[in-house]
Amino acid sequence: MTYIIIGLIASATLNVFLIWYLFKVLAKLLYTSDNLGDLYVVLRLYEEFIISVLNMDMYYGEPIIEEMVNKTKVIREEIEKFAEIYSLTTDIELLEEDLRDVGDAEEEKTP
């Protein structure tokens, strides 16, 4: 009988520890997911900006800017591998719209 009570106490203690550990791991996952989503959106907006600069008459065909576009695409493709993680907390389309609105507001402020 004593062994059963000791086993139950040990099991309950272990379960409480595992539940606590699960919450800690989930909190870190959600934090990482949120930040990866933000990083992905900012990188996509940066890529669009670099492409728009490349398409300007002054810089059209500039090899350094073309290389920047290519390297940015490689980075974006690497981050897209983690889409399963950042899709947990980030609505990409909504975040892109918000960041574009912020960028447009900042451009209007610039004299």
Backbone bond lengths (Angstrom), bond angles and torsions (degrees), N, CA, C in turn:
res aa  C-N    CA-C-N  psi(-1)  N-CA   C-N-CA  omega(-1)  CA-C   N-CA-C  phi
1 M - - - 1.446 - - 1.530 111.23 -
2 T 1.321 116.13 -39.25 1.451 120.42 179.94 1.525 110.92 -64.64
3 Y 1.340 116.21 -36.61 1.453 119.63 -179.56 1.533 111.43 -67.06
4 I 1.300 116.35 -33.30 1.467 120.60 178.42 1.522 109.82 -67.89
5 I 1.312 117.72 -44.04 1.460 122.00 179.41 1.524 110.20 -64.02
6 I 1.312 117.20 -44.14 1.477 120.81 178.50 1.527 109.52 -63.69
7 G 1.327 117.45 -40.93 1.468 121.42 177.93 1.517 111.82 -63.35
8 L 1.335 117.58 -41.07 1.464 121.27 178.76 1.530 111.30 -65.88
9 I 1.311 116.54 -42.14 1.461 120.32 178.74 1.528 110.34 -64.29
10 A 1.334 116.79 -43.20 1.466 120.36 178.55 1.521 110.59 -64.45
11 S 1.322 117.35 -41.06 1.457 121.56 179.18 1.526 111.24 -64.48
12 A 1.333 116.60 -44.30 1.465 120.19 178.90 1.516 110.98 -63.27
13 T 1.328 117.22 -41.85 1.464 121.30 178.71 1.531 110.51 -63.19
14 L 1.297 116.80 -44.04 1.457 121.23 178.77 1.526 111.36 -63.75
15 N 1.316 117.19 -41.40 1.470 121.11 178.44 1.519 111.49 -63.15
16 V 1.318 117.79 -42.86 1.466 120.82 178.22 1.530 110.00 -62.24
17 F 1.321 116.79 -44.16 1.466 120.30 178.12 1.520 111.24 -61.50
18 L 1.317 117.90 -44.19 1.466 121.06 -178.76 1.525 111.93 -66.26
19 I 1.308 117.79 -37.04 1.470 120.55 176.62 1.522 110.13 -66.26
20 W 1.309 117.60 -43.11 1.470 121.31 176.60 1.531 110.07 -59.77
21 Y 1.321 116.79 -45.60 1.466 121.51 -179.89 1.532 110.96 -63.48
22 L 1.313 117.60 -39.58 1.458 121.92 177.80 1.527 111.22 -60.27
23 F 1.321 117.17 -43.89 1.460 120.32 178.73 1.530 111.60 -64.81
24 K 1.315 117.42 -38.54 1.466 120.48 177.53 1.530 110.95 -63.54
25 V 1.317 117.31 -44.76 1.467 121.74 -179.34 1.531 110.04 -65.72
26 L 1.318 117.41 -42.06 1.463 120.28 178.80 1.524 111.77 -64.37
27 A 1.312 117.39 -37.85 1.464 120.36 177.96 1.529 110.23 -62.94
28 K 1.316 117.41 -41.51 1.469 120.64 177.95 1.519 111.31 -66.63
29 L 1.324 117.63 -38.97 1.453 121.49 178.30 1.524 111.04 -63.28
30 L 1.308 117.11 -44.31 1.464 120.37 179.26 1.522 111.57 -65.53
31 Y 1.315 117.39 -38.99 1.465 121.41 176.76 1.529 110.09 -62.15
32 T 1.327 116.54 -46.76 1.464 121.22 179.27 1.519 110.50 -63.92
33 S 1.299 117.37 -42.48 1.454 121.58 179.63 1.521 111.25 -60.57
34 D 1.297 117.19 -45.07 1.460 121.71 -179.99 1.528 111.16 -62.13
35 N 1.310 117.05 -45.77 1.458 120.74 -178.86 1.528 112.65 -69.50
36 L 1.315 118.20 -37.41 1.466 120.94 177.16 1.524 110.66 -64.60
37 G 1.321 117.08 -39.22 1.461 120.27 177.45 1.513 111.65 -62.60
38 D 1.325 116.39 -44.25 1.459 120.12 177.85 1.526 111.25 -62.72
39 L 1.311 116.51 -42.75 1.458 121.04 179.12 1.521 110.92 -61.54
40 Y 1.321 116.94 -42.93 1.462 120.84 -179.71 1.528 111.02 -61.86
41 V 1.310 117.05 -45.76 1.468 120.41 -178.42 1.519 110.97 -65.38
42 V 1.318 117.90 -44.46 1.466 120.82 179.54 1.520 110.35 -62.50
43 L 1.311 117.15 -39.61 1.458 120.52 178.97 1.523 111.31 -66.23
44 R 1.328 117.34 -39.81 1.473 119.42 177.87 1.519 111.18 -64.35
45 L 1.324 117.37 -41.17 1.465 120.05 177.65 1.524 111.04 -65.21
46 Y 1.313 117.08 -38.47 1.467 121.37 176.69 1.528 110.18 -63.24
47 E 1.319 115.82 -42.41 1.463 119.81 179.30 1.536 110.49 -61.93
48 E 1.315 117.26 -43.42 1.464 120.77 177.60 1.529 110.93 -61.29
49 F 1.326 116.41 -39.92 1.456 120.33 179.02 1.527 111.29 -63.96
50 I 1.333 116.62 -45.88 1.464 120.53 -179.81 1.526 110.34 -62.74
51 I 1.324 117.51 -39.52 1.462 120.57 178.12 1.519 110.63 -65.09
52 S 1.336 117.00 -39.08 1.470 119.29 178.45 1.526 111.04 -66.45
53 V 1.335 117.47 -35.41 1.470 120.26 176.46 1.523 109.47 -67.01
54 L 1.316 117.24 -41.40 1.460 121.28 179.66 1.523 111.51 -62.16
55 N 1.311 116.99 -33.21 1.462 120.91 -178.50 1.522 113.40 -82.97
56 M 1.318 118.42 -4.30 1.458 120.74 176.10 1.523 109.10 -68.99
57 D 1.330 115.96 147.74 1.467 120.38 -178.49 1.527 111.57 -57.04
58 M 1.318 117.04 -38.24 1.454 121.00 -175.97 1.529 112.12 -66.92
59 Y 1.344 116.82 -34.02 1.458 120.52 -174.15 1.526 113.38 -112.40
60 Y 1.328 118.26 7.12 1.463 121.10 -175.55 1.527 110.53 -58.75
61 G 1.328 115.28 125.02 1.459 120.54 178.31 1.516 114.89 80.22
62 E 1.318 118.61 8.01 1.464 122.25 179.58 1.526 108.77 -65.88
63 P 1.340 117.95 119.93 1.470 120.15 -173.83 1.528 114.11 -64.18
64 I 1.303 118.25 -33.17 1.471 120.00 -179.50 1.526 110.11 -68.46
65 I 1.315 117.21 -40.96 1.462 120.12 179.48 1.531 109.83 -69.97
66 E 1.332 117.15 -36.98 1.462 119.85 175.62 1.534 110.65 -60.96
67 E 1.324 116.15 -40.43 1.465 119.97 178.03 1.533 110.86 -65.95
68 M 1.335 116.96 -37.38 1.466 120.53 176.51 1.528 110.39 -62.45
69 V 1.336 116.80 -41.63 1.467 120.67 178.41 1.517 109.96 -62.67
70 N 1.322 117.30 -44.49 1.467 121.16 -179.44 1.528 111.65 -63.25
71 K 1.310 117.43 -44.04 1.464 120.51 179.93 1.529 111.13 -67.59
72 T 1.318 116.92 -36.44 1.457 120.46 177.28 1.522 110.52 -64.89
73 K 1.333 117.43 -39.33 1.467 120.73 177.54 1.525 110.94 -63.74
74 V 1.319 117.41 -39.10 1.464 120.73 178.96 1.531 109.99 -63.35
75 I 1.322 116.30 -44.15 1.471 120.04 179.19 1.527 110.28 -63.56
76 R 1.343 116.67 -43.87 1.465 120.33 179.05 1.525 110.95 -60.20
77 E 1.325 117.09 -42.42 1.462 120.47 179.30 1.534 111.42 -63.09
78 E 1.327 116.68 -36.63 1.467 119.79 177.55 1.527 110.72 -66.92
79 I 1.320 116.73 -41.08 1.466 119.96 179.66 1.523 110.51 -69.18
80 E 1.333 117.75 -32.01 1.461 120.64 179.09 1.523 111.81 -63.81
81 K 1.316 117.77 -20.60 1.461 120.48 176.82 1.526 111.24 -64.24
82 F 1.313 116.61 -21.01 1.459 121.61 -179.59 1.532 111.89 -99.53
83 A 1.321 116.85 18.98 1.468 121.21 -177.27 1.522 111.90 -57.48
84 E 1.309 116.67 -33.96 1.454 120.44 -179.78 1.528 111.13 -63.11
85 I 1.313 116.45 -32.70 1.461 120.55 -178.84 1.518 110.61 -78.29
86 Y 1.357 117.49 -51.59 1.459 117.35 -174.39 1.516 112.98 -77.34
87 S 1.319 118.38 -12.41 1.460 119.26 176.10 1.526 111.16 -75.25
88 L 1.321 117.63 -10.70 1.464 120.73 177.02 1.519 111.69 -64.71
89 T 1.322 116.87 -38.74 1.466 119.61 -173.55 1.515 114.27 -121.84
90 T 1.330 118.87 -9.28 1.453 120.13 -171.73 1.515 110.89 -118.46
91 D 1.333 115.79 125.33 1.458 121.19 170.15 1.532 105.59 -91.18
92 I 1.320 116.49 100.89 1.467 122.99 -170.28 1.524 111.22 -59.18
93 E 1.332 118.27 -46.52 1.462 120.57 -176.81 1.526 111.11 -62.63
94 L 1.311 116.74 -43.89 1.463 120.96 -179.67 1.525 110.95 -64.82
95 L 1.320 117.42 -42.67 1.460 121.55 179.37 1.524 111.42 -65.39
96 E 1.336 117.10 -39.30 1.468 120.43 177.69 1.522 110.72 -61.91
97 E 1.339 116.68 -43.52 1.465 119.86 178.68 1.521 110.91 -61.45
98 D 1.318 116.93 -44.01 1.463 120.66 179.45 1.525 111.02 -61.21
99 L 1.332 117.39 -45.08 1.464 120.49 -179.27 1.520 111.60 -67.80
100 R 1.322 117.31 -35.24 1.468 119.75 176.65 1.524 110.12 -65.10
101 D 1.336 116.27 -41.58 1.468 119.86 178.95 1.525 110.42 -62.04
102 V 1.329 117.05 -41.11 1.465 121.17 178.34 1.531 109.75 -64.67
103 G 1.327 116.74 -43.27 1.471 120.71 178.87 1.508 112.02 -63.75
104 D 1.330 117.67 -40.38 1.458 121.15 177.94 1.521 110.99 -65.21
105 A 1.327 116.96 -39.43 1.468 120.53 178.77 1.521 110.62 -65.50
106 E 1.324 117.93 -37.78 1.464 120.83 178.79 1.529 111.15 -69.06
107 E 1.327 117.85 -35.93 1.471 120.93 177.81 1.508 111.04 -66.14
108 E 1.323 117.52 -35.75 1.457 121.21 179.02 1.523 111.46 -68.24
109 K 1.350 118.02 -31.16 1.454 121.86 179.62 1.515 111.99 -72.92
110 T 1.344 117.04 -29.12 1.457 121.61 -176.19 1.528 109.01 -69.42
111 P 1.355 117.19 126.08 1.473 119.48 -178.02 1.506 113.01 -72.08
